[in-house]
Amino acid sequence: MPRNQFQRMIFALLTVIITVHGYVFYSLYVVNGKLLMEITGADSVLGAIRAQGGVYMFGRMLPIWAVVIVEFCFAYALECLVGSPMSLLMCDKEVIEV
């Protein structure tokens, strides 16, 4: 477990880098990939995303890199503000109960 604020921020950064990429690509390729290819008639998921002009977010189509950046910013903020403090509280509570 991280022992100070700097370590918590680095831990949050590493966690978010892994999870955001995993989530975005899982949702696009695994969950919606076949449907996107059927709708656009493309041979690949990336081709289907290009054919439709990006990924729908905030009422418009955005490129994949923009979706990753937006998701990264939201996830990092939530991890720093909610995730890390709550995990420390839960860890302390478990240590006290044991």
RODRENMAR-375027 format. One record per residue: z, x, y of N, C-alpha, C in turn. Coordinates in steps of 0.001 Angstrom, whole numbers, padded with zeros to 6 digits, always signed. Example, Ala and Ser with C-alpha at 12.3 -4.5 7.8 and 13.67 -1.06 7.14 Angstrom:
! RODRENMAR-375027
+007800+013190-005690+007800+012300-004500+007800+013200-003300
+007080+012850-002250+007140+013670-001060+007870+012900+000030
This chain:
! RODRENMAR-375027
+000000+000843-001189+000000+000000+000000+000000+000880+001241
-000712+000436+002272-000705+001180+003528+000700+001215+004136
+001044+002338+004736+002398+002510+005254+002503+002388+006768
+001392+002470+007479+001441+002315+008932+000213+001537+009401
+000157+001277+010697-000916+000441+011244-002293+001078+011046
-002397+002372+011238-003678+003051+011057-004172+002912+009620
-003291+003111+008669-003675+002966+007264-004069+001529+006945
-003382+000557+007540-003741-000849+007327-005138-001148+007861
-005473-000583+009025-006801-000815+009606-007898-000185+008738
-007646+001013+008235-008625+001673+007365-008770+000902+006053
-007658+000477+005487-007694-000314+004261-008461-001616+004488
-008212-002271+005617-008925-003507+005950-010414-003238+006107
-010762-002138+006753-012167-001786+006946-012872-001589+005605
-012258-000839+004718-012862-000607+003403-012989-001901+002609
-011965-002719+002671-011994-003999+001965-013112-004887+002484
-013233-004965+003794-014239-005838+004398-015651-005322+004136
-015849-004018+004191-017181-003466+003919-017647-003887+002529
-016777-003796+001562-017150-004146+000191-017339-005650+000032
-016397-006436+000519-016449-007874+000265-017542-008587+001049
-017803-008182+002274-018834-008862+003066-020207-008659+002448
-020529-007434+002099-021829-007200+001472-021932-007952+000152
-020871-007912-000619-020876-008642-001883-021075-010130-001684
-020368-010707-000724-020467-012146-000487-021854-012536+000020
-022355-011833+001013-023651-012196+001601-024758-012094+000556
-024805-010995-000154-025878-010836-001120-025692-011729-002341
-024453-012001-002729-024224-012938-003825-024703-014331-003430
-024336-014778-002241-024714-016132-001840-026217-016269-001646
-026866-015214-001168-028313-015302-000958-029097-015128-002250
-028751-014130-003024-029555-013800-004197-029182-014618-005422
-027902-014708-005724-027492-015356-006968-027443-016873-006818
-026792-017353-005775-026597-018792-005629-027865-019488-005135
-028493-018942-004101-029628-019629-003477-030976-018974-003726
-031015-017882-004452-032249-017125-004618-033389-017905-005244
-033121-018561-006344-034182-019294-007042-034713-020436-006180
-033812-021142-005523-034221-022246-004655-035069-021743-003489
-034657-020639-002883-035436-020073-001777-036837-019685-002232
-036932-019079-003412-038251-018676-003915-039116-019890-004238
-038510-020961-004767-039278-022169-005075-039779-022847-003806
-038934-022907-002793-039310-023585-001545-040434-022844-000831
-040324-021523-000765-041314-020750-000005-042483-020267-000846
-042344-020285-002166-043400-019796-003039-043495-018277-003070
-042435-017607-002688-042426-016145-002659-042103-015587-004042
-042439-014302-004231-042182-013633-005506-040774-013066-005603
-040135-012836-004464-038787-012262-004467-037914-013007-003462
-036626-012820-003603-035694-013479-002683-035867-012922-001274
-036024-011623-001172-036221-011017+000145-037505-011525+000795
-038548-011687+000004-039791-012255+000519-039611-013694+000967
-038798-014449+000232-038527-015837+000608-037749-015910+001915
-036794-015011+002081-036013-014989+003324-036909-014606+004497
-037781-013640+004285-038731-013263+005344-039670-014423+005671
-040132-015138+004634-041068-016243+004843-040447-017377+005648
-039161-017614+005453-038529-018698+006210-037979-018222+007547
-038095-016942+007829-037701-016431+009139-036267-015966+009230
-035598-015780+008115-034225-015288+008123-033286-016221+007386
-032019-016117+007744-030962-016916+007123-030394-017847+008189
-030181-019100+007826-029682-020089+008777-028209-019846+009077
-027902-019618+010354-026520-019405+010777-026422-019747+012258
-025386-020452+012631-025147-020851+014023-026301-021668+014602
-026927-022492+013787-027980-023377+014270-029327-022722+014474
-029501-021514+013977-030790-020830+014096-030969-019860+012944
-032157-019341+012824-032447-018375+011767-032151-016965+012269
-031365-016228+011503-031011-014853+011843-031470-013919+010728
-031809-012678+011069-032127-011714+010007-030879-011381+009189
-031080-010871+007998-029954-010588+007106-028965-009621+007748
-029463-008596+008433-028553-007614+009031-027645-008268+010063
-028144-009262+010791-027311-009952+011781-026235-010790+011090
-026592-011406+009977-025616-012189+009215-024505-011278+008698
-024876-010109+008197-023877-009164+007695-022950-008717+008829
-023497-008432+009998-022666-007993+011128-021711-009096+011577
-022201-010323+011682-021345-011444+012089-020240-011665+011059
-020607-011697+009787-019611-011880+008730-018600-010734+008731
-019076-009522+008967-018195-008362+008998-017168-008491+010123
-017617-008872+011307-016698-009006+012450-015636-010072+012189
-016066-011223+011700-015102-012285+011399-014130-011865+010296
-014655-011265+009249-013805-010872+008123-012815-009784+008524
-013255-008823+009325-012353-007744+009748-011246-008292+010642
-011614-009182+011552-010596-009784+012423-009576-010572+011603
-010053-011370+010667-009130-012146+009841-008278-011250+008945
-008877-010206+008417-008118-009289+007565-007012-008600+008360
-007323-008181+009574-006321-007488+010397-005246-008437+010911
-005644-009645+011284-004699-010580+011891-003906-011394+010874
-004521-011703+009747-003865-012575+008775-003623-011873+007443
-004653-011249+006902-004568-010694+005552-003531-009608+005384
-003598-008580+006207-002655-007465+006072-001215-007882+006325
-000928-008606+007416+000465-009017+007622+001002-009916+006508
+000163-010824+006014+000626-011722+004954+000844-010968+003644
-000015-010005+003348+000165-009246+002108+001447-008428+002163
+001766-007901+003341+003016-007157+003472+004221-008075+003297
+004151-009272+003865+005253-010222+003708+005417-010638+002251
+004301-010878+001576+004377-011273+000172+004909-010131-000683
+004494-008919-000374+004962-007757-001126+006461-007566-000920
+006916-007678+000315+008343-007530+000596+009152-008623-000089
+008616-009837-000110+009314-010952-000743+009451-010717-002245
+008388-010210-002880+008446-009945-004312+009429-008823-004623
+009489-007823-003780+010413-006713-003999+011849-007196-003876
+012102-008067-002906+013454-008585-002705+013879-009458-003882
+012950-010282-004398+013283-011187-005494+013492-010449-006807
+012840-009336-006994+012944-008590-008252+014192-007803-008237
